[in-house]
Amino acid sequence: MTTICDSAAAAVAGIEDGATVLIGGFGLAGMPIRLIDALIDQGATDLTVVSNNAGNGDTGLAALLAKGRVRKMICSFPRQSDSHVFDGLYREGRIELELVPQGNLAERMRAAGAGIGAFFCPTGVGTPLAEGKETREIDGRTYVLEYPIKGDVALIGGHRADRMGNVVYRKTARNFGPVMATAAATTIVQVREVVEVGELDPEAVVTPGIYVDRVVAV
């Protein structure tokens, strides 16, 4: 059953040190900044964070990194023009990095949500990203074995939710939210507003409430 939280602080309560946290967003689009700020205040540390990027500027995920709370990043784009926080930490040896091609990142989380034990994918074959991984030839093409990425917690930025936890997104802010919601033991969503059951068009619901544990309007 979905809990409607009174504050972002209440929504992130209980996230433990050492947790694997899936954080939605494509750059800043869809990033749950208020939940991340609340996580910074909450104090959990030694985190493994899974996200498309490794932070932008000094806000959101970058602020969490700057506080030294993240032990390891699993992402597709660790470096951009404004990813100076991660870049500095990595060069100083203060953070680990697992680089995952973007499609593989999404599919590994989707596999976790679907209960798939592992899958073979052609992306990364013949590159350093495939080193040490099992490969197999299927129909004359080489594939590399990839395993699901499961999260203890997912922090997601939605647009609107109802009191049952059904979530709709706004345009490109949809990005990684739907797959992350299915891949985490606890899914926490920030939205602009929470409406009564029946006010959302069922055909527009992207993440059903069965995947959502906590919602907060910010």
C-alpha positions, -999 to 999 in steps of 0.1 A, spaced: 0 0 0 13 34 -9 20 59 19 14 97 11 41 114 31 38 149 45 74 159 37 105 148 17 122 141 50 95 116 59 97 100 25 134 92 27 134 81 64 149 47 70 173 46 40 203 28 55 240 33 51 254 11 23 221 11 4 220 9 -34 199 39 -45 185 42 -80 180 79 -89 160 89 -119 168 117 -143 184 124 -177 207 152 -166 183 174 -146 152 163 -165 132 142 -141 158 143 -113 141 141 -79 161 170 -64 139 175 -33 142 138 -24 180 140 -28 182 171 -7 162 153 20 186 123 17 215 146 23 199 159 54 190 124 65 226 114 66 228 79 49 263 73 36 285 47 18 258 46 -9 260 29 -43 241 52 -67 227 41 -100 218 69 -124 222 79 -160 246 107 -152 270 114 -123 256 147 -113 252 181 -129 265 214 -115 262 216 -77 226 205 -71 208 172 -68 230 142 -72 261 164 -75 254 178 -40 251 143 -26 284 134 -42 300 166 -28 290 155 7 311 124 3 280 101 8 285 80 -23 310 51 -24 303 40 -60 286 53 -91 270 31 -117 261 52 -147 264 58 -184 276 94 -186 300 102 -157 316 132 -174 299 163 -189 309 199 -190 293 205 -156 301 172 -139 330 187 -120 321 173 -86 323 137 -98 353 144 -119 372 157 -90 363 129 -67 372 102 -93 406 118 -100 413 118 -63 404 82 -59 375 89 -36 348 72 -55 344 40 -76 329 39 -111 311 12 -130 305 24 -165 274 9 -182 261 16 -217 228 35 -215 207 8 -231 223 -19 -209 217 3 -178 180 5 -185 177 -31 -195 195 -44 -164 171 -26 -142 141 -37 -163 154 -73 -159 155 -69 -122 119 -58 -122 108 -86 -145 126 -113 -124 150 -121 -152 182 -138 -138 205 -125 -166 205 -118 -203 229 -117 -233 234 -84 -251 256 -74 -280 265 -39 -266 300 -37 -254 314 -68 -271 350 -64 -280 355 -34 -257 370 -30 -222 334 -30 -209 331 -67 -217 364 -78 -201 359 -106 -176 323 -113 -186 310 -144 -202 303 -142 -239 284 -165 -262 278 -168 -300 241 -168 -309 230 -170 -346 265 -160 -356 267 -129 -334 287 -125 -302 268 -115 -270 280 -106 -235 262 -118 -203 247 -90 -182 231 -93 -148 202 -73 -133 207 -41 -112 185 -42 -82 180 -13 -58 173 -11 -22 156 22 -29 145 42 -60 141 79 -59 120 91 -88 106 124 -101 71 122 -114 45 148 -124 12 137 -107 1 108 -85 -31 97 -70 -36 84 -34 -31 48 -46 4 57 -59 -3 56 -96 21 80 -113 22 100 -145 53 118 -158 58 149 -178 75 145 -212 112 136 -211 111 136 -172 97 101 -177 131 86 -187 144 61 -162 116 64 -136 94 35 -149 121 9 -149 136 20 -116 102 18 -99 101 -19 -107 137 -27 -98 138 -14 -62 126 -29 -29 113 5 -19 102 31 -45 98 68 -34 83 93 -58 82 131 -56 54 147 -77 40 182 -81 6 172 -68 -13 143 -53 -49 139 -66 -78 118 -55 -83 83 -69 -101 85 -103 -87 119 -113 -59 104 -134 -67 91 -168 -60 53 -164 -46 53 -200 -20 79 -190 -7 60 -159 29 49 -166 39 35 -132 11 16 -114 8 21 -77 17 -15 -70 53 -5 -76 52 27 -54 57 27 -17 58 64 -8 47 96 -25 54 132 -15 41 163 -32 68 190 -34 
